Amino acid sequence: MASPMSDATYQVRVSGVLPDELIEELRDLTVSVEPPETVLHGTLPDQSAVVGLISRIHGLGLRLIEVRRLPADEDL
């Protein structure tokens, strides 16, 4: 039986470089530029936070490449 979703660590890949305004909003996440992509890594509190982040990326016209939930025991 699955436990309810709580804080989970995610890796989000976006094509190109994020605008400064979005980087400022995402100060709780690690942002690293790995040309030609930007990688966001960090903990999000729930599924609505994941959807909100994806919506924000889409609203800025950025191309989302991948969203991956990382295993709880994976250290980066």
Distance bins in CASP14 RR format, pairs under 12 A and 6 or more apart:
PFRMAT RR
TARGET T0000
AUTHOR 0000-0000-0000
RMODE 2
METHOD distances of the structure
MODEL  1
3 72 0 0 0 0 0 1 0 0 0 0 0
4 46 0 0 0 0 1 0 0 0 0 0 0
4 47 0 0 0 0 0 1 0 0 0 0 0
5 44 0 0 0 0 1 0 0 0 0 0 0
5 45 0 0 0 0 1 0 0 0 0 0 0
5 46 1 0 0 1 0 0 0 0 0 0 0
5 47 1 0 0 1 0 0 0 0 0 0 0
5 48 0 0 0 0 0 1 0 0 0 0 0
5 49 0 0 0 0 0 1 0 0 0 0 0
5 50 0 0 0 0 1 0 0 0 0 0 0
5 69 0 0 0 0 1 0 0 0 0 0 0
5 72 0 0 0 0 0 1 0 0 0 0 0
6 43 0 0 0 0 1 0 0 0 0 0 0
6 44 0 0 0 0 0 1 0 0 0 0 0
6 45 1 0 0 1 0 0 0 0 0 0 0
6 46 1 0 0 1 0 0 0 0 0 0 0
6 47 0 0 0 0 0 1 0 0 0 0 0
6 49 0 0 0 0 0 1 0 0 0 0 0
6 72 0 0 0 0 0 1 0 0 0 0 0
7 28 0 0 0 0 0 1 0 0 0 0 0
7 42 0 0 0 0 1 0 0 0 0 0 0
7 43 1 0 1 0 0 0 0 0 0 0 0
7 44 1 0 0 1 0 0 0 0 0 0 0
7 45 1 0 1 0 0 0 0 0 0 0 0
7 46 0 0 0 0 1 0 0 0 0 0 0
7 47 0 0 0 0 0 1 0 0 0 0 0
7 49 0 0 0 0 1 0 0 0 0 0 0
7 50 0 0 0 0 0 1 0 0 0 0 0
7 69 0 0 0 0 0 1 0 0 0 0 0
7 70 0 0 0 0 0 1 0 0 0 0 0
7 72 0 0 0 0 1 0 0 0 0 0 0
8 42 0 0 0 0 1 0 0 0 0 0 0
8 43 1 0 0 1 0 0 0 0 0 0 0
8 44 1 0 0 1 0 0 0 0 0 0 0
8 45 0 0 0 0 1 0 0 0 0 0 0
8 46 0 0 0 0 1 0 0 0 0 0 0
8 47 0 0 0 0 1 0 0 0 0 0 0
8 49 0 0 0 0 1 0 0 0 0 0 0
8 50 0 0 0 0 1 0 0 0 0 0 0
8 67 0 0 0 0 0 1 0 0 0 0 0
8 68 0 0 0 0 0 1 0 0 0 0 0
8 69 1 0 1 0 0 0 0 0 0 0 0
8 70 1 0 0 1 0 0 0 0 0 0 0
8 71 0 0 0 0 1 0 0 0 0 0 0
8 72 1 0 0 1 0 0 0 0 0 0 0
8 74 0 0 0 0 0 1 0 0 0 0 0
9 28 0 0 0 0 0 1 0 0 0 0 0
9 29 0 0 0 0 0 1 0 0 0 0 0
9 30 0 0 0 0 0 1 0 0 0 0 0
9 40 0 0 0 0 0 1 0 0 0 0 0
9 41 1 0 0 1 0 0 0 0 0 0 0
9 42 1 0 1 0 0 0 0 0 0 0 0
9 43 1 0 1 0 0 0 0 0 0 0 0
9 44 0 0 0 0 1 0 0 0 0 0 0
9 45 0 0 0 0 0 1 0 0 0 0 0
9 50 0 0 0 0 0 1 0 0 0 0 0
9 67 0 0 0 0 0 1 0 0 0 0 0
9 68 0 0 0 0 1 0 0 0 0 0 0
9 69 1 0 0 1 0 0 0 0 0 0 0
9 70 1 0 1 0 0 0 0 0 0 0 0
9 71 0 0 0 0 1 0 0 0 0 0 0
9 72 1 0 0 1 0 0 0 0 0 0 0
9 73 0 0 0 0 0 1 0 0 0 0 0
9 74 1 0 0 1 0 0 0 0 0 0 0
9 75 0 0 0 0 1 0 0 0 0 0 0
9 76 0 0 0 0 1 0 0 0 0 0 0
10 26 0 0 0 0 0 1 0 0 0 0 0
10 28 0 0 0 0 0 1 0 0 0 0 0
10 29 0 0 0 0 1 0 0 0 0 0 0
10 30 0 0 0 0 0 1 0 0 0 0 0
10 39 0 0 0 0 0 1 0 0 0 0 0
10 40 1 0 0 1 0 0 0 0 0 0 0
10 41 1 0 0 1 0 0 0 0 0 0 0
10 42 1 0 0 1 0 0 0 0 0 0 0
10 43 1 0 0 1 0 0 0 0 0 0 0
10 44 1 0 1 0 0 0 0 0 0 0 0
10 45 0 0 0 0 0 1 0 0 0 0 0
10 46 0 0 0 0 0 1 0 0 0 0 0
10 47 0 0 0 0 0 1 0 0 0 0 0
10 49 0 0 0 0 1 0 0 0 0 0 0
10 50 1 0 0 1 0 0 0 0 0 0 0
10 51 0 0 0 0 0 1 0 0 0 0 0
10 52 0 0 0 0 0 1 0 0 0 0 0
10 53 0 0 0 0 1 0 0 0 0 0 0
10 54 0 0 0 0 0 1 0 0 0 0 0
10 66 0 0 0 0 0 1 0 0 0 0 0
10 67 1 0 0 1 0 0 0 0 0 0 0
10 68 1 0 0 1 0 0 0 0 0 0 0
10 69 1 0 1 0 0 0 0 0 0 0 0
10 70 1 0 0 1 0 0 0 0 0 0 0
10 71 0 0 0 0 0 1 0 0 0 0 0
10 72 0 0 0 0 0 1 0 0 0 0 0
10 74 0 0 0 0 0 1 0 0 0 0 0
10 76 0 0 0 0 0 1 0 0 0 0 0
11 29 0 0 0 0 1 0 0 0 0 0 0
11 30 0 0 0 0 1 0 0 0 0 0 0
11 31 0 0 0 0 0 1 0 0 0 0 0
11 32 0 0 0 0 0 1 0 0 0 0 0
11 34 0 0 0 0 0 1 0 0 0 0 0
11 37 0 0 0 0 0 1 0 0 0 0 0
11 38 0 0 0 0 0 1 0 0 0 0 0
11 39 1 0 0 1 0 0 0 0 0 0 0
11 40 1 0 0 1 0 0 0 0 0 0 0
11 41 1 0 1 0 0 0 0 0 0 0 0
11 42 1 0 0 1 0 0 0 0 0 0 0
11 43 0 0 0 0 0 1 0 0 0 0 0
11 44 0 0 0 0 0 1 0 0 0 0 0
11 50 0 0 0 0 0 1 0 0 0 0 0
11 53 0 0 0 0 0 1 0 0 0 0 0
11 65 0 0 0 0 0 1 0 0 0 0 0
11 66 1 0 0 1 0 0 0 0 0 0 0
11 67 1 0 0 1 0 0 0 0 0 0 0
11 68 1 0 1 0 0 0 0 0 0 0 0
11 69 0 0 0 0 1 0 0 0 0 0 0
11 70 1 0 1 0 0 0 0 0 0 0 0
11 71 0 0 0 0 0 1 0 0 0 0 0
11 74 0 0 0 0 1 0 0 0 0 0 0
11 76 1 0 0 1 0 0 0 0 0 0 0
12 18 0 0 0 0 0 1 0 0 0 0 0
12 22 0 0 0 0 0 1 0 0 0 0 0
12 26 0 0 0 0 1 0 0 0 0 0 0
12 29 0 0 0 0 1 0 0 0 0 0 0
12 30 0 0 0 0 0 1 0 0 0 0 0
12 31 0 0 0 0 1 0 0 0 0 0 0
12 32 0 0 0 0 0 1 0 0 0 0 0
12 37 0 0 0 0 0 1 0 0 0 0 0
12 38 0 0 0 0 1 0 0 0 0 0 0
12 39 1 0 0 1 0 0 0 0 0 0 0
12 40 1 0 1 0 0 0 0 0 0 0 0
12 41 1 0 0 1 0 0 0 0 0 0 0
12 42 0 0 0 0 1 0 0 0 0 0 0
12 44 0 0 0 0 1 0 0 0 0 0 0
12 49 0 0 0 0 0 1 0 0 0 0 0
12 50 0 0 0 0 1 0 0 0 0 0 0
12 51 0 0 0 0 0 1 0 0 0 0 0
12 52 0 0 0 0 0 1 0 0 0 0 0
12 53 1 0 0 1 0 0 0 0 0 0 0
12 54 1 0 0 1 0 0 0 0 0 0 0
12 56 0 0 0 0 0 1 0 0 0 0 0
12 57 1 0 0 1 0 0 0 0 0 0 0
12 58 0 0 0 0 0 1 0 0 0 0 0
12 62 0 0 0 0 0 1 0 0 0 0 0
12 63 0 0 0 0 0 1 0 0 0 0 0
12 64 1 0 0 1 0 0 0 0 0 0 0
12 65 0 0 0 0 1 0 0 0 0 0 0
12 66 1 0 0 1 0 0 0 0 0 0 0
12 67 1 0 1 0 0 0 0 0 0 0 0
12 68 1 0 0 1 0 0 0 0 0 0 0
12 69 0 0 0 0 0 1 0 0 0 0 0
12 70 0 0 0 0 0 1 0 0 0 0 0
13 31 0 0 0 0 0 1 0 0 0 0 0
13 32 0 0 0 0 0 1 0 0 0 0 0
13 33 0 0 0 0 0 1 0 0 0 0 0
13 34 0 0 0 0 1 0 0 0 0 0 0
13 36 0 0 0 0 0 1 0 0 0 0 0
13 37 1 0 1 0 0 0 0 0 0 0 0
13 38 1 0 0 1 0 0 0 0 0 0 0
13 39 1 0 1 0 0 0 0 0 0 0 0
13 40 1 0 0 1 0 0 0 0 0 0 0
13 41 0 0 0 0 1 0 0 0 0 0 0
13 54 0 0 0 0 0 1 0 0 0 0 0
13 57 0 0 0 0 0 1 0 0 0 0 0
13 62 0 0 0 0 0 1 0 0 0 0 0
13 63 0 0 0 0 1 0 0 0 0 0 0
13 64 1 0 0 1 0 0 0 0 0 0 0
13 65 1 0 1 0 0 0 0 0 0 0 0
13 66 1 0 1 0 0 0 0 0 0 0 0
13 67 1 0 0 1 0 0 0 0 0 0 0
13 68 0 0 0 0 1 0 0 0 0 0 0
14 22 0 0 0 0 1 0 0 0 0 0 0
14 23 0 0 0 0 0 1 0 0 0 0 0
14 26 0 0 0 0 0 1 0 0 0 0 0
14 29 0 0 0 0 0 1 0 0 0 0 0
14 31 0 0 0 0 1 0 0 0 0 0 0
14 32 0 0 0 0 0 1 0 0 0 0 0
14 33 0 0 0 0 0 1 0 0 0 0 0
14 34 0 0 0 0 0 1 0 0 0 0 0
14 36 0 0 0 0 0 1 0 0 0 0 0
14 37 1 0 0 1 0 0 0 0 0 0 0
14 38 1 0 1 0 0 0 0 0 0 0 0
14 39 1 0 0 1 0 0 0 0 0 0 0
14 40 1 0 0 1 0 0 0 0 0 0 0
14 41 0 0 0 0 0 1 0 0 0 0 0
14 53 0 0 0 0 0 1 0 0 0 0 0
14 54 0 0 0 0 0 1 0 0 0 0 0
14 56 0 0 0 0 0 1 0 0 0 0 0
14 57 1 0 1 0 0 0 0 0 0 0 0
14 58 0 0 0 0 0 1 0 0 0 0 0
14 59 0 0 0 0 0 1 0 0 0 0 0
14 60 0 0 0 0 1 0 0 0 0 0 0
14 61 0 0 0 0 1 0 0 0 0 0 0
14 62 1 0 1 0 0 0 0 0 0 0 0
14 63 1 0 0 1 0 0 0 0 0 0 0
14 64 1 0 1 0 0 0 0 0 0 0 0
14 65 1 0 0 1 0 0 0 0 0 0 0
14 66 0 0 0 0 1 0 0 0 0 0 0
14 67 0 0 0 0 1 0 0 0 0 0 0
15 33 0 0 0 0 0 1 0 0 0 0 0
15 34 0 0 0 0 0 1 0 0 0 0 0
15 35 0 0 0 0 0 1 0 0 0 0 0
15 36 1 0 0 1 0 0 0 0 0 0 0
15 37 1 0 1 0 0 0 0 0 0 0 0
15 38 0 0 0 0 1 0 0 0 0 0 0
15 39 0 0 0 0 0 1 0 0 0 0 0
15 57 0 0 0 0 1 0 0 0 0 0 0
15 60 0 0 0 0 0 1 0 0 0 0 0
15 61 0 0 0 0 0 1 0 0 0 0 0
15 62 1 0 0 1 0 0 0 0 0 0 0
15 63 1 1 0 0 0 0 0 0 0 0 0
15 64 1 0 0 1 0 0 0 0 0 0 0
15 65 1 0 1 0 0 0 0 0 0 0 0
15 66 0 0 0 0 0 1 0 0 0 0 0
16 22 0 0 0 0 0 1 0 0 0 0 0
16 31 0 0 0 0 0 1 0 0 0 0 0
16 33 0 0 0 0 1 0 0 0 0 0 0
16 34 0 0 0 0 1 0 0 0 0 0 0
16 35 1 0 0 1 0 0 0 0 0 0 0
16 36 1 0 1 0 0 0 0 0 0 0 0
16 37 1 0 0 1 0 0 0 0 0 0 0
16 38 1 0 1 0 0 0 0 0 0 0 0
16 39 0 0 0 0 0 1 0 0 0 0 0
16 57 0 0 0 0 0 1 0 0 0 0 0
16 60 0 0 0 0 0 1 0 0 0 0 0
16 61 0 0 0 0 0 1 0 0 0 0 0
16 62 1 0 0 1 0 0 0 0 0 0 0
16 63 1 0 0 1 0 0 0 0 0 0 0
16 64 0 0 0 0 0 1 0 0 0 0 0
16 65 0 0 0 0 1 0 0 0 0 0 0
17 23 0 0 0 0 1 0 0 0 0 0 0
17 31 0 0 0 0 1 0 0 0 0 0 0
17 32 0 0 0 0 0 1 0 0 0 0 0
17 33 1 0 0 1 0 0 0 0 0 0 0
17 34 0 0 0 0 0 1 0 0 0 0 0
17 35 0 0 0 0 1 0 0 0 0 0 0
17 36 0 0 0 0 1 0 0 0 0 0 0
17 37 0 0 0 0 1 0 0 0 0 0 0
17 38 1 0 1 0 0 0 0 0 0 0 0
17 39 0 0 0 0 0 1 0 0 0 0 0
17 60 0 0 0 0 0 1 0 0 0 0 0
17 62 0 0 0 0 1 0 0 0 0 0 0
17 63 0 0 0 0 0 1 0 0 0 0 0
18 24 0 0 0 0 1 0 0 0 0 0 0
18 25 0 0 0 0 1 0 0 0 0 0 0
18 26 1 0 0 1 0 0 0 0 0 0 0
18 29 0 0 0 0 0 1 0 0 0 0 0
18 31 1 0 0 1 0 0 0 0 0 0 0
18 32 0 0 0 0 0 1 0 0 0 0 0
18 33 0 0 0 0 1 0 0 0 0 0 0
18 37 0 0 0 0 0 1 0 0 0 0 0
18 38 1 0 1 0 0 0 0 0 0 0 0
18 39 0 0 0 0 0 1 0 0 0 0 0
18 40 0 0 0 0 1 0 0 0 0 0 0
18 53 0 0 0 0 0 1 0 0 0 0 0
18 56 0 0 0 0 0 1 0 0 0 0 0
18 57 0 0 0 0 1 0 0 0 0 0 0
18 60 0 0 0 0 1 0 0 0 0 0 0
18 61 0 0 0 0 0 1 0 0 0 0 0
18 62 1 0 0 1 0 0 0 0 0 0 0
18 63 0 0 0 0 0 1 0 0 0 0 0
18 64 0 0 0 0 0 1 0 0 0 0 0
19 25 0 0 0 0 1 0 0 0 0 0 0
19 26 0 0 0 0 0 1 0 0 0 0 0
19 31 0 0 0 0 0 1 0 0 0 0 0
19 38 0 0 0 0 0 1 0 0 0 0 0
19 56 0 0 0 0 0 1 0 0 0 0 0
19 57 0 0 0 0 0 1 0 0 0 0 0
19 59 0 0 0 0 0 1 0 0 0 0 0
19 60 1 0 0 1 0 0 0 0 0 0 0
19 61 0 0 0 0 1 0 0 0 0 0 0
19 62 0 0 0 0 1 0 0 0 0 0 0
20 26 0 0 0 0 0 1 0 0 0 0 0
20 27 0 0 0 0 0 1 0 0 0 0 0
20 31 0 0 0 0 0 1 0 0 0 0 0
20 60 0 0 0 0 0 1 0 0 0 0 0
21 27 0 0 0 0 0 1 0 0 0 0 0
21 56 0 0 0 0 0 1 0 0 0 0 0
21 59 0 0 0 0 0 1 0 0 0 0 0
21 60 0 0 0 0 1 0 0 0 0 0 0
21 62 0 0 0 0 0 1 0 0 0 0 0
22 29 0 0 0 0 0 1 0 0 0 0 0
22 31 0 0 0 0 1 0 0 0 0 0 0
22 38 0 0 0 0 1 0 0 0 0 0 0
22 40 0 0 0 0 1 0 0 0 0 0 0
22 53 0 0 0 0 1 0 0 0 0 0 0
22 55 0 0 0 0 0 1 0 0 0 0 0
22 56 1 0 0 1 0 0 0 0 0 0 0
22 57 1 0 0 1 0 0 0 0 0 0 0
22 58 0 0 0 0 0 1 0 0 0 0 0
22 59 0 0 0 0 1 0 0 0 0 0 0
22 60 1 0 0 1 0 0 0 0 0 0 0
22 61 0 0 0 0 0 1 0 0 0 0 0
22 62 0 0 0 0 1 0 0 0 0 0 0
23 29 0 0 0 0 1 0 0 0 0 0 0
23 30 0 0 0 0 0 1 0 0 0 0 0
23 31 1 0 1 0 0 0 0 0 0 0 0
23 32 0 0 0 0 0 1 0 0 0 0 0
23 33 0 0 0 0 0 1 0 0 0 0 0
23 38 0 0 0 0 1 0 0 0 0 0 0
23 40 0 0 0 0 1 0 0 0 0 0 0
23 56 0 0 0 0 0 1 0 0 0 0 0
23 57 0 0 0 0 0 1 0 0 0 0 0
23 60 0 0 0 0 0 1 0 0 0 0 0
23 62 0 0 0 0 0 1 0 0 0 0 0
24 31 0 0 0 0 0 1 0 0 0 0 0
25 31 0 0 0 0 0 1 0 0 0 0 0
25 40 0 0 0 0 0 1 0 0 0 0 0
25 52 0 0 0 0 0 1 0 0 0 0 0
25 53 0 0 0 0 1 0 0 0 0 0 0
25 56 1 0 0 1 0 0 0 0 0 0 0
25 57 0 0 0 0 0 1 0 0 0 0 0
25 60 0 0 0 0 0 1 0 0 0 0 0
26 32 0 0 0 0 0 1 0 0 0 0 0
26 38 0 0 0 0 0 1 0 0 0 0 0
26 39 0 0 0 0 0 1 0 0 0 0 0
26 40 1 0 0 1 0 0 0 0 0 0 0
26 41 0 0 0 0 0 1 0 0 0 0 0
26 42 0 0 0 0 1 0 0 0 0 0 0
26 44 0 0 0 0 0 1 0 0 0 0 0
26 49 0 0 0 0 0 1 0 0 0 0 0
26 52 0 0 0 0 0 1 0 0 0 0 0
26 53 1 0 0 1 0 0 0 0 0 0 0
26 56 0 0 0 0 1 0 0 0 0 0 0
26 57 0 0 0 0 1 0 0 0 0 0 0
26 60 0 0 0 0 0 1 0 0 0 0 0
27 40 0 0 0 0 0 1 0 0 0 0 0
27 42 0 0 0 0 0 1 0 0 0 0 0
28 40 0 0 0 0 0 1 0 0 0 0 0
28 41 0 0 0 0 0 1 0 0 0 0 0
28 42 1 0 0 1 0 0 0 0 0 0 0
28 43 1 0 0 1 0 0 0 0 0 0 0
28 44 0 0 0 0 1 0 0 0 0 0 0
28 45 0 0 0 0 1 0 0 0 0 0 0
28 49 0 0 0 0 0 1 0 0 0 0 0
28 53 0 0 0 0 0 1 0 0 0 0 0
29 38 0 0 0 0 0 1 0 0 0 0 0
29 39 0 0 0 0 1 0 0 0 0 0 0
29 40 1 0 1 0 0 0 0 0 0 0 0
29 41 1 0 0 1 0 0 0 0 0 0 0
29 42 1 0 1 0 0 0 0 0 0 0 0
29 43 0 0 0 0 1 0 0 0 0 0 0
29 44 0 0 0 0 1 0 0 0 0 0 0
29 49 0 0 0 0 0 1 0 0 0 0 0
29 50 0 0 0 0 0 1 0 0 0 0 0
29 53 0 0 0 0 1 0 0 0 0 0 0
29 56 0 0 0 0 0 1 0 0 0 0 0
29 57 0 0 0 0 0 1 0 0 0 0 0
30 38 0 0 0 0 0 1 0 0 0 0 0
30 39 0 0 0 0 1 0 0 0 0 0 0
30 40 1 0 0 1 0 0 0 0 0 0 0
30 41 1 0 1 0 0 0 0 0 0 0 0
30 42 1 0 0 1 0 0 0 0 0 0 0
30 43 0 0 0 0 0 1 0 0 0 0 0
30 76 0 0 0 0 1 0 0 0 0 0 0
31 37 0 0 0 0 0 1 0 0 0 0 0
31 38 1 0 0 1 0 0 0 0 0 0 0
31 39 1 0 0 1 0 0 0 0 0 0 0
31 40 1 0 1 0 0 0 0 0 0 0 0
31 41 0 0 0 0 1 0 0 0 0 0 0
31 42 0 0 0 0 1 0 0 0 0 0 0
32 38 1 0 0 1 0 0 0 0 0 0 0
32 39 1 0 1 0 0 0 0 0 0 0 0
32 40 0 0 0 0 1 0 0 0 0 0 0
32 41 1 0 0 1 0 0 0 0 0 0 0
32 42 0 0 0 0 0 1 0 0 0 0 0
32 76 0 0 0 0 0 1 0 0 0 0 0
33 39 1 0 0 1 0 0 0 0 0 0 0
33 40 0 0 0 0 0 1 0 0 0 0 0
34 40 0 0 0 0 0 1 0 0 0 0 0
34 41 0 0 0 0 0 1 0 0 0 0 0
34 65 0 0 0 0 0 1 0 0 0 0 0
36 63 0 0 0 0 0 1 0 0 0 0 0
36 65 0 0 0 0 1 0 0 0 0 0 0
37 62 0 0 0 0 0 1 0 0 0 0 0
37 63 0 0 0 0 1 0 0 0 0 0 0
37 64 0 0 0 0 0 1 0 0 0 0 0
37 65 1 0 0 1 0 0 0 0 0 0 0
37 66 0 0 0 0 1 0 0 0 0 0 0
38 57 0 0 0 0 1 0 0 0 0 0 0
38 60 0 0 0 0 0 1 0 0 0 0 0
38 62 0 0 0 0 1 0 0 0 0 0 0
38 63 0 0 0 0 0 1 0 0 0 0 0
38 64 0 0 0 0 0 1 0 0 0 0 0
38 65 0 0 0 0 1 0 0 0 0 0 0
38 66 0 0 0 0 0 1 0 0 0 0 0
39 64 0 0 0 0 0 1 0 0 0 0 0
39 65 0 0 0 0 1 0 0 0 0 0 0
39 66 0 0 0 0 1 0 0 0 0 0 0
39 67 0 0 0 0 0 1 0 0 0 0 0
39 68 0 0 0 0 0 1 0 0 0 0 0
39 70 0 0 0 0 0 1 0 0 0 0 0
39 76 0 0 0 0 0 1 0 0 0 0 0
40 50 0 0 0 0 0 1 0 0 0 0 0
40 53 1 0 0 1 0 0 0 0 0 0 0
40 54 0 0 0 0 0 1 0 0 0 0 0
40 56 0 0 0 0 0 1 0 0 0 0 0
40 57 0 0 0 0 1 0 0 0 0 0 0
40 62 0 0 0 0 0 1 0 0 0 0 0
40 64 0 0 0 0 0 1 0 0 0 0 0
40 65 0 0 0 0 0 1 0 0 0 0 0
40 66 0 0 0 0 0 1 0 0 0 0 0
40 67 0 0 0 0 1 0 0 0 0 0 0
40 68 0 0 0 0 0 1 0 0 0 0 0
40 70 0 0 0 0 0 1 0 0 0 0 0
40 76 0 0 0 0 0 1 0 0 0 0 0
41 66 0 0 0 0 0 1 0 0 0 0 0
41 67 0 0 0 0 0 1 0 0 0 0 0
41 68 0 0 0 0 1 0 0 0 0 0 0
41 69 0 0 0 0 0 1 0 0 0 0 0
41 70 0 0 0 0 1 0 0 0 0 0 0
41 74 0 0 0 0 0 1 0 0 0 0 0
41 75 0 0 0 0 0 1 0 0 0 0 0
41 76 1 0 0 1 0 0 0 0 0 0 0
42 49 0 0 0 0 0 1 0 0 0 0 0
42 50 0 0 0 0 0 1 0 0 0 0 0
42 53 0 0 0 0 0 1 0 0 0 0 0
42 67 0 0 0 0 0 1 0 0 0 0 0
42 68 0 0 0 0 0 1 0 0 0 0 0
42 69 0 0 0 0 0 1 0 0 0 0 0
42 70 0 0 0 0 1 0 0 0 0 0 0
42 74 0 0 0 0 0 1 0 0 0 0 0
42 76 0 0 0 0 1 0 0 0 0 0 0
43 49 0 0 0 0 1 0 0 0 0 0 0
43 50 0 0 0 0 0 1 0 0 0 0 0
43 53 0 0 0 0 0 1 0 0 0 0 0
43 69 0 0 0 0 0 1 0 0 0 0 0
43 70 0 0 0 0 1 0 0 0 0 0 0
43 72 0 0 0 0 0 1 0 0 0 0 0
43 76 0 0 0 0 0 1 0 0 0 0 0
44 50 1 0 1 0 0 0 0 0 0 0 0
44 51 0 0 0 0 1 0 0 0 0 0 0
44 52 0 0 0 0 1 0 0 0 0 0 0
44 53 1 0 0 1 0 0 0 0 0 0 0
44 54 0 0 0 0 0 1 0 0 0 0 0
44 67 0 0 0 0 0 1 0 0 0 0 0
44 69 0 0 0 0 1 0 0 0 0 0 0
44 70 0 0 0 0 0 1 0 0 0 0 0
45 51 0 0 0 0 0 1 0 0 0 0 0
45 52 0 0 0 0 0 1 0 0 0 0 0
45 53 0 0 0 0 0 1 0 0 0 0 0
46 52 0 0 0 0 0 1 0 0 0 0 0
46 53 0 0 0 0 0 1 0 0 0 0 0
46 69 0 0 0 0 0 1 0 0 0 0 0
47 53 0 0 0 0 0 1 0 0 0 0 0
47 54 0 0 0 0 0 1 0 0 0 0 0
47 67 0 0 0 0 0 1 0 0 0 0 0
47 69 0 0 0 0 1 0 0 0 0 0 0
48 54 0 0 0 0 0 1 0 0 0 0 0
48 55 0 0 0 0 0 1 0 0 0 0 0
49 55 0 0 0 0 0 1 0 0 0 0 0
49 56 0 0 0 0 0 1 0 0 0 0 0
49 67 0 0 0 0 0 1 0 0 0 0 0
50 56 0 0 0 0 0 1 0 0 0 0 0
50 57 0 0 0 0 0 1 0 0 0 0 0
50 64 0 0 0 0 0 1 0 0 0 0 0
50 67 1 0 0 1 0 0 0 0 0 0 0
50 68 0 0 0 0 0 1 0 0 0 0 0
50 69 0 0 0 0 1 0 0 0 0 0 0
51 57 0 0 0 0 0 1 0 0 0 0 0
51 58 0 0 0 0 0 1 0 0 0 0 0
51 64 0 0 0 0 0 1 0 0 0 0 0
51 67 0 0 0 0 1 0 0 0 0 0 0
52 58 0 0 0 0 1 0 0 0 0 0 0
52 59 0 0 0 0 0 1 0 0 0 0 0
52 64 0 0 0 0 0 1 0 0 0 0 0
52 67 0 0 0 0 0 1 0 0 0 0 0
53 59 0 0 0 0 0 1 0 0 0 0 0
53 60 0 0 0 0 0 1 0 0 0 0 0
53 62 0 0 0 0 0 1 0 0 0 0 0
53 64 0 0 0 0 1 0 0 0 0 0 0
53 67 0 0 0 0 1 0 0 0 0 0 0
54 60 0 0 0 0 0 1 0 0 0 0 0
54 61 0 0 0 0 0 1 0 0 0 0 0
54 62 0 0 0 0 0 1 0 0 0 0 0
54 63 0 0 0 0 0 1 0 0 0 0 0
54 64 1 0 0 1 0 0 0 0 0 0 0
54 65 0 0 0 0 0 1 0 0 0 0 0
54 66 0 0 0 0 0 1 0 0 0 0 0
54 67 1 0 0 1 0 0 0 0 0 0 0
55 61 0 0 0 0 0 1 0 0 0 0 0
55 62 0 0 0 0 0 1 0 0 0 0 0
55 64 0 0 0 0 0 1 0 0 0 0 0
55 67 0 0 0 0 0 1 0 0 0 0 0
56 62 0 0 0 0 1 0 0 0 0 0 0
56 64 0 0 0 0 0 1 0 0 0 0 0
57 63 0 0 0 0 1 0 0 0 0 0 0
57 64 1 0 1 0 0 0 0 0 0 0 0
57 65 0 0 0 0 0 1 0 0 0 0 0
57 66 0 0 0 0 0 1 0 0 0 0 0
57 67 0 0 0 0 1 0 0 0 0 0 0
58 64 1 0 0 1 0 0 0 0 0 0 0
58 67 0 0 0 0 0 1 0 0 0 0 0
68 74 0 0 0 0 0 1 0 0 0 0 0
68 76 0 0 0 0 0 1 0 0 0 0 0
70 76 1 0 0 1 0 0 0 0 0 0 0
END
